[in-house]
Each structure stands twice: as structure tokens, then as C-alpha cells.
Amino acid sequence: MELIVVLTILAILAALLIPALTGYIRKSKEKAIITEATDVWKASQAALSECYALYPESFTDPAPKPPCRFATVIDGKMESGLGRVTNAALNALQQNPKDQTEVNTSSRRISRQVLDYLDSTKKSDARYLFTAPKNKNTWNTTCNDFLGSNPNSREVLLQIFHTDDGRVVAINFGKDGYMVTIIPGKKTTCVYNGTSLNSIGG
């Protein structure tokens, strides 16, 4: 009888503690990913500032396409005339650092600097792997939809929106199923299976 009482008490305690422990683990994971995303935001802004200082014309050159031709909704407001950097350009340069596709565009110049700042230029020992799954986009997607249910621990989703004067206005950073959205001046969000910002135009 006493054993049954002890087991019952232990079962009740486990029922109370497991959800609390799970919540603690989730919050710790979110905090760690937000910290990583903040580092990526800083690297992105540094890359943009450097690129704009050295090559301001690459942000406005209309050939082959105007670089700042995209739009997205930020904090409920449509923002247009934005440039965008995504996994596609980052992946192309990780695969081949000498890739010459759109070599003089702001997107490719920024991508090179972002990879450099994040110690991810060489695919073999990169801190982050910017994979680019076929027929998938970094916008309006979840981390799991983009990377799959069992990604490499270094695989991430990155989407950077910026102005034509070298300012980051928003980034999405997806890792381990979490989607972080950073908008300067707004509270950073981190949502499991959250959706990245949509991109309009192309």
C-alpha cells in the first residue's frame, strides 16, 4: 500500500515537472537562436555598410535588373524599393567562391561579405551552410518546409531585406525549426515553425 502511495506521488510530481522542464528547454533554445540571429544581423549590416561605402552604384544599377526591386510587409506596412539577399546567392558562392553570376550586383557583393563575416566562405568548414533546395524560396516559408524535417545542424535559412542606401530593414534567420525575425526598433520574434516574411516582386 505504501509503495502504491509513493509511486502515485512520484507520478504526480513527474506530471508537474516535465511540462515545466520542457518549457525551460524550449526557452533556452529560443534564447540561443535569437543570440545567433542577432550576430547574423550584425554581420549583415556590416556587410551592407561596407558594400555601400565601396560600391554605392551596385545598389541602383538597373542592369541586368534593378537590385532594389522587391517589397515586403514590415510591421503591417508595405515597404517597397528593397534589395534582398537569400540562400540562393549565399549557396552559389559557398559552392564556388569564384562564381561570376551577377558578380557586380549588390546582392552578390553583400553575400560575399556576409559569408566572410560569418566564417562560412568555405563550404568544407563553414559555420553555417546556406543550402538552396530546388523549387523552394526563403520567403513565405517555414524553416521545416525549407530545410526539411531533419537538416544538418549547420543548415540555416537567411533572408535579408535592405534599402538602397545600405540599411538592413529586416532579416529572417531559420535554424532547428525556429524562425527568427529581426526588424530594427521592434521586438525580435522567435517562433517554432514560424513563417518568414513574404517577398513581392522579382
Phi, psi and omega per residue, in radians:
M1 nan -0.790 3.140
E2 -1.105 -0.654 3.114
L3 -1.098 -0.707 3.120
I4 -1.103 -0.721 3.137
V5 -1.116 -0.786 3.123
V6 -1.067 -0.788 3.141
L7 -1.115 -0.657 3.110
T8 -1.111 -0.761 3.126
I9 -1.098 -0.755 3.120
L10 -1.094 -0.681 3.113
A11 -1.120 -0.713 3.131
I12 -1.142 -0.778 3.123
L13 -1.081 -0.731 3.114
A14 -1.095 -0.721 3.137
A15 -1.096 -0.555 3.136
L16 -1.436 -0.650 -3.029
L17 -1.429 -0.631 -3.069
I18 -1.047 -0.831 3.095
P19 -1.063 -0.678 3.129
A20 -1.129 -0.742 3.128
L21 -1.141 -0.717 3.109
T22 -1.074 -0.757 3.114
G23 -1.101 -0.674 3.118
Y24 -1.136 -0.756 3.133
I25 -1.099 -0.751 3.141
R26 -1.096 -0.781 -3.134
K27 -1.137 -0.652 3.101
S28 -1.126 -0.709 3.117
K29 -1.123 -0.779 3.124
E30 -1.052 -0.772 -3.129
K31 -1.075 -0.741 -3.141
A32 -1.120 -0.732 -3.115
I33 -1.231 -0.647 3.069
I34 -1.083 -0.703 3.098
T35 -1.064 -0.777 3.092
E36 -1.079 -0.792 -3.123
A37 -1.086 -0.641 3.105
T38 -1.131 -0.701 3.071
D39 -1.096 -0.694 3.125
V40 -1.171 -0.688 3.090
W41 -1.052 -0.796 3.136
K42 -1.073 -0.744 3.109
A43 -1.111 -0.692 3.140
S44 -1.122 -0.783 -3.141
Q45 -1.166 -0.667 3.099
A46 -1.099 -0.738 3.126
A47 -1.111 -0.742 3.135
L48 -1.137 -0.788 -3.126
S49 -1.061 -0.743 3.141
E50 -1.167 -0.775 -3.139
C51 -1.102 -0.740 -3.126
Y52 -1.166 -0.663 3.130
A53 -1.135 -0.661 -3.083
L54 -1.554 -0.645 -3.033
Y55 -2.353 1.084 -3.110
P56 -1.050 -0.505 -3.130
E57 -1.144 -0.428 -3.108
S58 -1.237 -0.226 3.112
F59 -1.508 -0.274 -3.069
T60 -2.194 -0.171 -3.115
D61 -1.016 2.111 -3.091
P62 -1.296 -0.178 -3.101
A63 -1.842 2.425 -0.105
P64 -1.312 -0.426 3.029
K65 -2.478 2.566 3.083
P66 -0.998 2.223 -3.063
P67 -1.193 -0.556 -3.104
C68 -1.799 1.187 -3.044
R69 -2.006 0.176 -3.046
F70 -1.823 2.917 3.097
A71 -2.503 2.714 3.045
T72 -2.703 2.859 3.091
V73 -1.671 2.079 3.138
I74 -2.084 2.073 3.135
D75 0.951 0.718 3.077
G76 1.418 0.041 -3.108
K77 -2.112 2.334 3.095
M78 -1.268 2.154 3.090
E79 -1.970 2.185 -3.117
S80 -2.067 3.077 -3.119
G81 1.187 0.632 -3.089
L82 -1.847 2.591 2.947
G83 -1.593 2.808 -3.092
R84 -2.481 2.345 3.039
V85 -2.088 2.283 -3.082
T86 -2.321 3.124 3.125
N87 -0.997 -0.513 -3.066
A88 -1.027 -0.869 -3.141
A89 -1.217 -0.713 3.134
L90 -1.095 -0.723 3.127
N91 -1.151 -0.758 -3.131
A92 -1.030 -0.683 -3.130
L93 -1.354 -0.517 3.038
Q94 -1.188 -0.672 3.129
Q95 -1.188 -0.684 -3.102
N96 -2.571 1.648 -3.116
P97 -0.983 -0.358 3.131
K98 -1.658 0.185 -3.140
D99 -0.938 2.299 -3.067
Q100 -1.812 0.073 3.140
T101 -1.078 2.184 3.107
E102 0.822 0.690 -2.954
V103 -0.989 -0.570 -3.073
N104 -1.713 0.150 3.116
T105 -1.406 2.737 3.132
S106 -1.070 -0.657 -3.116
S107 -1.023 -0.819 -3.118
R108 -1.255 -0.658 3.109
R109 -1.139 -0.764 3.105
I110 -1.107 -0.756 -3.129
S111 -1.014 -0.763 3.128
R112 -1.043 -0.752 -3.116
Q113 -1.224 -0.680 3.113
V114 -1.060 -0.812 3.121
L115 -1.037 -0.721 -3.132
D116 -1.136 -0.835 -3.118
Y117 -1.128 -0.506 -3.113
L118 -1.681 0.246 -3.138
D119 0.895 0.807 -3.066
S120 -2.292 0.365 -3.119
T121 -1.173 -0.803 -3.135
K122 -1.594 2.122 -3.098
K123 -1.025 -0.600 -3.045
S124 -1.114 -0.571 -3.134
D125 -2.287 0.546 -3.090
A126 -1.224 2.482 3.029
R127 -1.137 -0.720 3.125
Y128 -2.197 2.520 3.030
L129 -1.884 2.084 -3.127
F130 -1.707 1.334 -3.124
T131 -1.225 2.723 -3.127
A132 -2.351 1.413 -3.122
P133 -1.000 2.449 -3.114
K134 -1.056 2.396 3.100
N135 1.094 0.433 3.069
K136 -2.219 2.537 -3.129
N137 -2.048 2.734 3.124
T138 -1.363 -0.244 -3.096
W139 -1.680 2.597 3.099
N140 0.922 0.802 -3.135
T141 -2.490 2.849 3.033
T142 -1.698 2.839 3.126
C143 -1.060 -0.742 -3.119
N144 -1.178 -0.664 3.111
D145 -1.151 -0.656 -3.085
F146 -1.360 -0.818 -3.052
L147 -1.663 -0.211 -3.079
G148 1.577 3.026 -3.031
S149 -1.412 -0.253 -3.105
N150 -2.412 1.144 -3.076
P151 -1.334 2.824 2.975
N152 -1.044 2.538 -3.080
S153 -1.090 -0.291 3.126
R154 -1.711 -0.099 -3.101
E155 -1.324 2.303 3.139
V156 -2.413 2.852 2.997
L157 -1.926 2.322 3.080
L158 -2.366 2.298 3.067
Q159 -2.386 2.168 -3.112
I160 -2.075 2.200 2.991
F161 -1.863 2.371 -3.107
H162 -2.523 2.822 3.116
T163 -1.542 3.025 -3.127
D164 -1.419 0.047 3.031
D165 -1.984 0.374 2.966
G166 1.450 0.486 3.100
R167 -1.931 2.326 3.022
V168 -1.330 2.226 3.107
V169 -1.851 -0.317 3.096
A170 -2.973 2.552 2.944
I171 -2.376 2.652 2.921
N172 -2.000 2.345 3.071
F173 -2.278 2.002 -3.108
G174 -1.963 2.267 3.127
K175 -2.722 2.467 3.070
D176 0.923 0.585 3.106
G177 1.548 -0.174 -3.125
Y178 -1.697 2.506 3.076
M179 -2.054 2.053 3.095
V180 -1.765 2.356 3.049
T181 -2.116 2.152 3.105
I182 -2.030 2.151 3.063
I183 -2.205 2.056 -3.114
P184 -0.902 2.297 3.137
G185 1.530 -0.092 3.137
K186 -2.080 2.823 3.122
K187 -1.214 2.294 3.097
T188 -1.194 2.376 3.109
T189 -1.952 2.560 3.081
C190 -2.418 1.961 -3.037
V191 -2.222 2.241 3.071
Y192 -1.209 2.249 -3.065
N193 1.042 0.483 3.088
G194 -1.269 2.888 -3.058
T195 -1.827 2.417 3.091
S196 -1.287 2.830 3.095
L197 -1.072 2.553 3.093
N198 -1.406 2.687 3.096
S199 -2.137 2.265 -3.103
I200 -2.005 2.357 -3.134
G201 1.752 2.946 -3.137
G202 3.086 nan nan
